[in-house]
């Protein structure tokens, strides 16, 4: 048992013995003598709950409220004893749960999951507000940048306007965690190495605590984004390098394809998809001297989405054009009469990998601004039968982290999963993390 858990266990046992004593005595008779011990019980419960779960009280448990009522009004202690027994059972079981894991990282992760389970959404939000206020106190400039960043991408992560008491970003995050904590536990246990587990823990801790310091320790420094060679090693090339077929969904101006050609000495073909026409032209110009590259000016999504009409911004300076962004994209159902669209929006075709590509694929990279899960649905046959290496951006929507892994695992149960963080050291969002799937 760790020193921290040992201290918690010892303090818990003291509280139990003290409450057992109280149960055997009449409160009115011993009230004067017991005032100080009762206050110590209150302090002990508060301290343990705060240090272990990061909040004043557990969700749905009124142990402190009942004790406070007894202290102030000489009310019966029976309601307190009832709630204390519940609190004690939860705390004791959670301590025992952590002791199943000898590694500190495992304990930290499962303790975070216990916190998510036992702490109310209101208390999680209160903590996030407090952490945000600390950032503001430390640096007004950084605080403003952080708020501006979230609001610039509110269609991904929700709005954040503290001056107007708008905390949609935090509320969306907390709702996702409360509803799907078991999914994140599943993913943690599914990840194939401890570097990946650290990234998952760090991302979730950043969501809850805005822990920049820990997040900064996760930044990948050895390999370029989407090409971690400790993962994409010789045993996972699906055969001869000369047969490598790399599909880049969200090719932008060719950065990932250039990295691919640096890391792979030979390949059969590269297939590049970029939906913004002006950026697409830059892409072709950038890669005009490279052989065996096919270019497609399409958005990649699912079969259902491919039946929609799409209009997007043709501004090459907008590097994050997303089908989710109402200011830069409009979608309409097939057969629906599209209203007049601004001149800045141009029509594009949405297609799927399964529809467009007939030959086997060995490697797929996706960074398509929130359309990743739809694109996986549109590539399910290639993923199921070709079992390609996959490197997929998993940060555009809350839930993508576990959802992408879950979808891929169902298509190919033999996939091993890895997670890498490629964000800026001092970035204001735990974004730019990539989930890798490698056929075992």
CORFENNOR-V877119 format. One record per residue. N is the residue number from 0. PHI is phi in degrees with one decimal (none if undefined). PSI is psi in degrees with one decimal (* if undefined). D_CENTER is the distance of its C-alpha to the mean C-alpha in Angstrom with 1 decimal. Layout:
# CORFENNOR-V877119
<<N;PHI;PSI;D_CENTER> <N;PHI;PSI;D_CENTER>>
This chain:
# CORFENNOR-V877119
<<0;none;132.6;29.7> <1;-65.5;160.7;28.2> <2;-59.9;-41.6;30.1> <3;-61.8;-46.2;27.5> <4;-71.1;-33.1;27.5> <5;-63.8;-43.8;31.3> <6;-62.9;-41.7;31.8> <7;-63.8;-42.3;29.7> <8;-64.1;-41.7;31.7> <9;-65.3;-43.5;35.0> <10;-66.2;-36.7;34.3> <11;-63.3;-43.1;33.3> <12;-64.3;-38.3;36.5> <13;-62.3;-42.8;38.5> <14;-62.4;-41.6;37.1> <15;-62.7;-45.0;38.0> <16;-63.0;-40.0;41.6> <17;-66.9;-43.0;42.1> <18;-67.9;-34.7;41.0> <19;-61.0;-38.6;43.2> <20;-64.4;-44.0;46.1> <21;-60.6;-37.2;45.5> <22;-63.1;-25.2;45.7> <23;-91.4;-1.5;49.2> <24;-126.1;157.8;50.5> <25;-86.4;125.9;51.3> <26;-59.5;-42.6;49.2> <27;-65.0;-34.6;52.2> <28;-68.9;-40.3;54.4> <29;-107.2;14.4;52.1> <30;-56.2;-49.3;50.2> <31;-62.0;-43.6;51.7> <32;-70.1;-30.5;51.2> <33;-94.1;-1.4;47.7> <34;-57.1;-47.2;46.3> <35;-67.0;-46.2;45.0> <36;-60.1;-37.7;43.5> <37;-64.3;-41.6;41.8> <38;-62.8;-35.6;40.3> <39;-68.7;-36.1;39.1> <40;-62.7;-45.8;37.5> <41;-58.4;-47.0;35.6> <42;-63.8;-39.5;34.6> <43;-65.1;-44.4;33.6> <44;-63.4;-43.6;31.4> <45;-61.6;-45.4;29.7> <46;-64.7;-45.5;29.3> <47;-65.0;-43.8;27.8> <48;-64.5;-42.6;25.4> <49;-66.0;-45.8;24.3> <50;-71.5;-31.3;24.0> <51;-89.5;-43.1;22.3> <52;-108.5;-13.2;19.9> <53;79.2;25.1;19.9> <54;-149.1;169.2;21.8> <55;-74.8;-38.6;25.4> <56;-146.4;157.9;25.5> <57;-78.1;151.2;23.8> <58;-62.8;129.7;22.9> <59;75.5;10.0;26.1> <60;-120.6;122.0;28.2> <61;-107.6;32.7;31.1> <62;-58.5;-43.6;32.7> <63;-71.8;-38.0;32.9> <64;-62.3;-42.1;34.2> <65;-67.8;-38.5;36.9> <66;-69.0;-40.2;37.9> <67;-61.9;-40.6;38.1> <68;-62.1;-40.8;40.3> <69;-66.5;-39.6;42.5> <70;-65.6;-40.8;42.9> <71;-85.4;-29.6;43.8> <72;-120.0;6.5;45.9> <73;51.9;37.8;47.3> <74;-78.1;160.2;45.7> <75;-57.1;147.7;45.6> <76;-89.6;-4.7;42.9> <77;-54.7;-44.8;42.4> <78;-61.0;-36.2;39.3> <79;-64.2;-46.8;37.8> <80;-57.9;-40.5;38.7> <81;-62.9;-46.6;37.1> <82;-72.0;-33.3;33.8> <83;-63.5;-41.8;34.1> <84;-60.8;-39.0;34.5> <85;-66.0;-47.4;31.3> <86;-60.0;-45.4;29.4> <87;-61.1;-42.8;31.2> <88;-62.1;-44.7;30.3> <89;-62.6;-49.6;26.5> <90;-62.5;-45.2;26.6> <91;-63.0;-44.5;28.8> <92;-64.7;-38.4;26.8> <93;-67.8;-38.4;23.6> <94;-61.6;-44.9;25.6> <95;-65.1;-34.4;27.0> <96;-61.8;-45.1;23.6> <97;-64.2;-32.1;22.5> <98;-69.5;-8.4;25.8> <99;-74.1;-14.7;25.0> <100;-115.8;111.6;22.8> <101;-75.1;-22.5;24.9> <102;-88.1;138.4;22.3> <103;-59.7;-41.2;20.9> <104;-60.1;-43.0;17.3> <105;-60.9;-45.3;17.4> <106;-61.3;-43.1;18.9> <107;-61.3;-43.2;16.4> <108;-66.0;-49.7;13.5> <109;-68.0;-29.8;15.6> <110;-66.1;-38.4;16.9> <111;-63.4;-39.7;13.5> <112;-66.6;-38.8;13.2> <113;-63.6;-37.6;16.9> <114;-63.5;-45.9;16.2> <115;-60.6;-39.5;13.7> <116;-70.2;-39.0;16.4> <117;-97.7;-14.2;19.4> <118;-98.5;137.7;18.6> <119;-69.3;156.8;19.2> <120;-59.8;-35.0;17.0> <121;-63.7;-41.1;19.8> <122;-72.2;-36.5;19.7> <123;-60.7;-43.8;15.9> <124;-65.4;-41.1;16.7> <125;-60.5;-39.9;19.9> <126;-64.8;-43.7;18.2> <127;-64.2;-39.4;15.8> <128;-61.7;-42.1;19.1> <129;-64.7;-41.3;20.9> <130;-66.9;-37.6;18.5> <131;-64.6;-38.6;18.7> <132;-65.7;-34.8;22.5> <133;-63.0;-40.9;22.7> <134;-63.3;-41.2;21.2> <135;-63.8;-42.6;23.8> <136;-64.5;-38.0;26.6> <137;-74.4;-40.9;25.9> <138;-155.2;105.0;25.7> <139;-59.9;-35.4;26.4> <140;-64.4;-48.8;25.8> <141;-65.6;-36.7;22.3> <142;-60.4;-46.5;21.5> <143;-64.4;-39.8;22.9> <144;-63.1;-40.6;21.0> <145;-63.2;-47.9;17.7> <146;-63.5;-42.6;18.8> <147;-62.5;-38.7;20.2> <148;-61.8;-50.3;17.1> <149;-62.3;-41.2;15.0> <150;-70.0;-26.8;18.1> <151;-67.1;-26.2;18.7> <152;-122.9;38.7;15.5> <153;-63.3;-24.2;15.7> <154;-70.5;-15.0;15.8> <155;-89.6;-57.2;12.1> <156;-118.5;2.9;10.7> <157;93.0;158.5;14.0> <158;-78.7;154.7;17.0> <159;-142.2;98.7;17.6> <160;-130.2;80.0;21.4> <161;-55.5;-34.7;22.3> <162;-62.4;-27.4;26.0> <163;-103.8;13.0;25.9> <164;58.0;37.9;23.9> <165;-106.7;114.8;21.1> <166;-128.1;40.3;17.6> <167;-56.9;-38.4;16.0> <168;-56.5;-50.9;12.8> <169;-66.4;-39.8;12.5> <170;-64.7;-39.7;13.9> <171;-64.4;-42.4;11.5> <172;-61.4;-48.9;8.6> <173;-65.6;-39.4;11.0> <174;-61.9;-43.5;12.3> <175;-60.5;-45.2;9.2> <176;-68.2;-43.2;8.9> <177;-64.6;-38.9;12.7> <178;-78.8;-27.0;13.2> <179;-129.2;27.5;11.0> <180;-56.2;-38.3;11.0> <181;-65.2;-29.0;13.3> <182;-69.9;-37.9;11.0> <183;-70.7;-33.9;8.6> <184;-64.9;-42.7;12.0> <185;-58.2;-45.3;13.3> <186;-64.9;-43.2;10.8> <187;-56.1;-44.2;11.6> <188;-73.6;-19.1;15.2> <189;-86.2;-24.7;15.1> <190;-63.7;142.0;14.0> <191;-89.5;-13.2;17.3> <192;-146.1;164.9;17.5> <193;-76.5;-20.0;16.8> <194;-61.4;-43.2;15.5> <195;-64.0;-42.7;12.6> <196;-63.8;-37.8;12.2> <197;-63.1;-40.1;12.5> <198;-63.4;-46.8;9.7> <199;-61.0;-47.2;7.2> <200;-59.4;-44.4;9.2> <201;-65.0;-38.7;9.4> <202;-64.4;-47.4;5.9> <203;-66.5;-37.0;6.0> <204;-66.6;-35.3;9.5> <205;-66.6;-40.2;9.2> <206;-57.7;-42.0;7.6> <207;-86.0;-42.2;10.6> <208;-114.0;0.3;13.2> <209;49.7;45.5;12.8> <210;-83.0;86.6;13.8> <211;-66.2;-36.7;14.8> <212;-60.9;-46.8;17.2> <213;-69.5;-41.7;14.9> <214;-55.9;-40.0;12.4> <215;-66.2;-21.3;15.6> <216;-78.0;-8.8;16.6> <217;-91.7;-13.3;13.9> <218;-58.4;128.1;15.3> <219;-70.5;123.6;16.9> <220;-116.8;-6.4;20.6> <221;-97.2;-33.6;22.4> <222;-131.5;158.0;21.4> <223;-75.9;161.0;20.7> <224;-60.0;133.3;17.5> <225;78.1;-0.7;17.5> <226;-135.2;56.4;20.5> <227;-77.0;108.8;19.9> <228;-75.9;-11.4;23.3> <229;-71.7;-21.4;22.6> <230;-98.7;-49.2;20.7> <231;-85.8;63.1;22.8> <232;-92.9;-177.5;25.9> <233;-62.6;-23.0;29.4> <234;-82.6;-3.5;28.7> <235;-124.6;27.3;26.1> <236;-89.8;1.6;28.0> <237;57.3;34.9;29.2> <238;113.7;-150.4;32.8> <239;-65.7;131.4;34.9> <240;-58.0;-31.5;33.3> <241;-66.2;-12.6;35.9> <242;-102.6;8.5;34.3> <243;-67.7;123.2;30.8> <244;-117.6;109.7;29.6> <245;-102.8;123.2;26.5> <246;-109.0;118.6;24.9> <247;-106.7;107.2;23.0> <248;-96.2;112.1;21.2> <249;91.5;54.4;20.7> <250;-72.8;-19.8;23.4> <251;51.9;-124.8;23.9> <252;-99.1;15.0;26.9> <253;101.2;8.4;26.7> <254;-57.3;-48.2;24.7> <255;-67.8;-35.8;22.9> <256;-67.9;-39.3;26.2> <257;-61.9;-41.3;28.1> <258;-64.5;-38.6;25.8> <259;-59.7;-46.5;26.3> <260;-67.4;-27.0;30.1> <261;-71.2;-36.6;29.9> <262;-89.3;-24.2;28.3> <263;-113.7;113.2;30.2> <264;-66.4;-24.4;33.9> <265;-149.0;157.1;34.8> <266;-161.9;161.9;33.3> <267;-86.2;-45.2;34.7> <268;-162.6;150.2;32.8> <269;-120.3;133.0;29.9> <270;-118.9;117.3;28.9> <271;-111.7;130.6;27.2> <272;-117.8;127.8;25.8> <273;-143.9;125.9;25.4> <274;-89.7;-22.5;25.9> <275;-83.2;115.1;27.1> <276;-54.2;-44.8;30.9> <277;-65.5;-39.5;31.5> <278;-70.1;-35.9;28.7> <279;-57.6;-41.0;29.9> <280;-65.6;-39.5;33.3> <281;-63.5;-38.2;32.0> <282;-59.8;-49.3;30.2> <283;-63.3;-39.6;33.5> <284;-65.5;-41.4;35.4> <285;-63.7;-34.4;33.1> <286;-110.2;19.7;33.4> <287;-64.1;-24.1;37.0> <288;-91.4;0.6;38.4> <289;-98.0;143.2;36.2> <290;-90.5;159.8;37.5> <291;57.7;43.7;36.1> <292;-120.2;126.9;33.3> <293;-107.0;134.8;33.1> <294;-113.2;136.4;31.7> <295;-134.9;124.8;30.5> <296;-90.0;69.5;30.0> <297;-135.6;158.0;27.7> <298;-90.5;141.9;24.3> <299;-104.0;128.9;22.7> <300;-155.4;-147.0;21.4> <301;-101.8;172.8;22.6> <302;-59.8;-41.2;26.2> <303;-64.5;-42.3;25.8> <304;-69.6;-29.6;24.5> <305;-66.4;-14.1;27.3> <306;-89.6;-0.8;29.8> <307;-93.0;155.8;28.7> <308;-87.8;137.4;30.3> <309;-129.4;137.4;28.1> <310;-128.8;131.6;29.0> <311;-133.7;164.2;27.0> <312;-66.4;138.1;27.7> <313;-104.1;26.4;29.8> <314;-85.9;111.5;29.2> <315;-67.7;-13.7;28.6> <316;-84.4;-11.5;27.4> <317;-89.9;99.5;24.3> <318;-81.8;-8.2;21.9> <319;-121.6;37.4;19.0> <320;-58.7;126.4;21.0> <321;-131.4;143.4;18.9> <322;-66.4;-13.8;20.3> <323;-86.8;-12.7;18.1> <324;-87.4;109.8;19.8> <325;-65.6;-21.2;22.9> <326;-81.9;-22.3;24.7> <327;-123.0;6.7;24.7> <328;-154.4;146.3;24.7> <329;-136.1;135.2;26.6> <330;-122.7;140.1;26.5> <331;-137.6;145.1;29.4> <332;-68.1;150.6;30.4> <333;-58.3;132.4;33.1> <334;90.2;-16.3;36.5> <335;-80.3;135.2;35.2> <336;-75.9;115.1;37.1> <337;-75.5;132.0;34.8> <338;-67.4;170.5;36.0> <339;-59.1;132.0;37.0> <340;-109.1;152.0;34.2> <341;-58.5;153.0;34.3> <342;-60.9;-23.9;36.0> <343;-72.8;-14.3;32.8> <344;-101.2;132.5;31.1> <345;-120.0;150.6;32.3> <346;-74.3;142.5;32.1> <347;-135.9;161.6;30.1> <348;-100.0;134.0;30.0> <349;-99.1;132.4;26.9> <350;-138.1;-177.2;27.3> <351;-126.6;155.9;25.7> <352;-64.6;-42.0;25.8> <353;-61.7;-35.3;27.8> <354;-75.4;-37.4;30.3> <355;-86.2;-31.7;30.7> <356;-116.3;125.4;30.8> <357;-101.7;-25.4;33.3> <358;-83.1;160.7;33.4> <359;-61.8;144.5;31.2> <360;-113.8;139.8;28.0> <361;-108.2;-19.5;26.8> <362;-153.9;126.5;23.7> <363;-123.3;129.2;21.3> <364;-113.0;134.2;18.9> <365;-129.4;126.3;16.8> <366;-146.2;84.7;15.5> <367;-126.2;38.5;16.8> <368;53.0;50.3;14.9> <369;99.0;-3.2;13.1> <370;-99.8;12.8;15.8> <371;-61.2;-45.5;14.3> <372;-66.5;-36.5;14.4> <373;-65.1;-40.8;17.8> <374;-65.2;-34.1;19.0> <375;-63.3;-41.8;18.2> <376;-60.5;-37.2;20.4> <377;-80.4;-1.4;23.0> <378;-123.2;15.9;23.0> <379;-60.8;-33.7;23.1> <380;-70.2;-43.0;26.7> <381;-64.1;-41.4;26.2> <382;-66.0;-41.3;23.2> <383;-68.7;-41.6;25.1> <384;-100.6;-34.2;28.4> <385;-85.4;-27.4;27.8> <386;54.3;50.9;24.8> <387;-70.1;159.6;23.8> <388;-65.1;143.5;21.5> <389;-131.8;134.9;18.2> <390;-131.6;109.1;15.9> <391;-128.4;128.9;13.4> <392;-62.2;130.0;11.0> <393;-124.4;27.0;7.6> <394;-119.9;-1.7;6.3> <395;-75.7;-25.0;9.1> <396;-135.8;139.8;8.1> <397;-59.1;133.3;5.9> <398;101.4;-18.8;6.4> <399;-61.8;-34.4;7.0> <400;-51.9;-56.4;5.4> <401;-82.7;-32.4;8.0> <402;-65.7;-42.6;10.2> <403;-62.3;-46.3;11.2> <404;-62.6;-39.9;12.0> <405;-64.2;-44.6;13.9> <406;-61.3;-46.0;15.8> <407;-68.2;-37.2;16.8> <408;-63.8;-35.4;17.8> <409;-72.0;-32.4;20.1> <410;-76.1;-34.2;21.7> <411;-146.1;96.2;22.3> <412;-60.8;-14.2;22.0> <413;-89.5;1.0;23.0> <414;-67.7;136.8;19.9> <415;-102.3;141.8;18.5> <416;-114.9;142.0;14.9> <417;-133.5;158.1;13.8> <418;-137.7;131.2;10.9> <419;-132.0;145.7;12.0> <420;-110.4;122.5;11.2> <421;-118.7;19.8;13.8> <422;-76.0;171.7;13.3> <423;-68.1;147.3;16.3> <424;-57.7;-41.9;17.3> <425;-109.9;28.4;17.7> <426;-65.1;155.0;15.3> <427;-92.9;-0.5;14.3> <428;-138.9;139.8;10.7> <429;-79.2;71.6;8.1> <430;-110.2;-170.9;8.5> <431;59.8;39.5;10.6> <432;-108.1;144.3;8.8> <433;-119.8;133.4;10.7> <434;-101.5;128.2;10.9> <435;-102.7;141.1;14.6> <436;-125.7;123.8;16.8> <437;-125.0;127.7;20.3> <438;-65.6;123.8;23.1> <439;-74.8;*;24.5>>
